Amino acid sequence: MNVDKVNHLKIVVELLDQLNKASLYSKRWCVSLCAVFLALASQVEGMEVSYLAFFPILFLWVLDAQNARQEALLHRLYERVRRTSEDQIDFDIRTEPLKTPKDTVLRYLFDADTCLFYGAMLFGVFIIDWAVR
């Protein structure tokens, strides 16, 4: 295999790795921020502080869906580069030409894994807030 093709594939794999890390970090931030808001809610009387956790959960949910969308597009880019002949490697990493009408953030927002995690976080805030009161 040509050195240029190998390097191009390495670049795409590195981008995929970075997106996987970003997804993990957004989930960590979500858990941490919910814990902070719930701990604060247990200290403050008469205010619904725990429900402020909904805003970062929803923001991180959308961010994670966008990352999942970009990850799917990068997988398509990897396959395109893998099938490209070695003399046509151009190191193009744009994913715009690979988009289809199905590739919306909304589709990845309600993906099974993403929806399960962030839905559980929203539900957990309700349950913990109810249990603390």
N, C-alpha and C positions, 0 to 999 in steps of 0.2 A: 504494500500500500504506500502511496506517495506521502512524503513528509507533510506537504501542505494539507492534504486531506486529514491526516492524523491530528495535526494542530487545530484545524477547524473543528473537528469532532471534540477535541479536548476543551476548546473554548465553550462549545455548547453544553458539554457536561458540567463545566465549572459554573455556568449560568444556572443550570438546573439545580446544582448543589446549593448555590446562594438562595434560590427561591425556596428550596426545602428548609433551609435555615431560617429564612424570614417567616415562613409559616409556623415553624416551631416557636420562634420568638414571639409572634403575635398571640399564640395560645398561652405562652408563659405570662405575657403581660396581662392577658385577660384574667387568668387565675389570680395573679398578684393584685390587680386593681380591684377585683371583686372582694378579695380578702380584706383589703384596706377599707373599702366602703362598708363592708359588713362589720368590721371591727369598730369603725367610727360610729356606725349606727347603734352599736351596743353601748357606747359611751354617751351619746347625745340623746336626751329625753325630749319627746314631743315633736321630733322632726323625722321625716321619711328619708333619711340620708342613704339608706341602703338602695333605694330605687334610683339613685344617681349612677349606680353601677350599670344601668341599662345603656347609657350613652357610650361608654367605652366598649361595652360588649358589642353593640350594634356597629360601631365604627370599625372595630377589629374584625368583625365578621365580614364586612364588605371588603376590607383590605385583604383578608385571607382568601376570599373568593376571587379577587383580582389576581392574587398570586397564583392560585390554582389555574386560572384561565391562561395566564402567561406560561405556566409550566406545561400545560397541554399544547400550547402553540410551539414551545421549544422542543417538545417531543416530536412534533411534526417536522420541525426544522432539522432535528437530528436525523430523522428518517430520510428527508430530502437530501441532506449532505451525504449520508451513507450511500444513497443510490446514485449520486452525481459522479460522473466520470472524473478521473483524477486530473485531467488537463483543463477542466472547467471550474475548479475551485476558486472562489472569489472572496472568501471570508465574509460574506454578507450574513449578518445575524438579525436582520429585520424580520419581524414576524407578521407584519401587515399583509403581505401577499398570501399568507397561509390561512387567514381568517375566513370563516364561513359564517353565514347568517345565524347559525346555531351558537356561535361563540360569544355569548353575552355574559356579563357578570351575573345576571339574574339566574342563569342556568347553573353556574357554579355556586351561587349563594345557597341554593337548595339541594346541593349535592348531598348524598347520604352521610358521608363522614363529617363534612363541615356543619351541616344542619344538626346532626346529632350532638356534636361538641358544644356549639354555641347555644343550641336550644336547651341543652342540659345546664349550661351556665345560667341562662335566664330563669329556668325553672328552679335551679338551686338557690338563686337569690330570693325568689318567692318563699321557698320552703324554709330556708335559714332565717329569713326575716320573720316569718310566722312563728317559728320555733323559739326565737329569742324573746318575742313579746309574750 
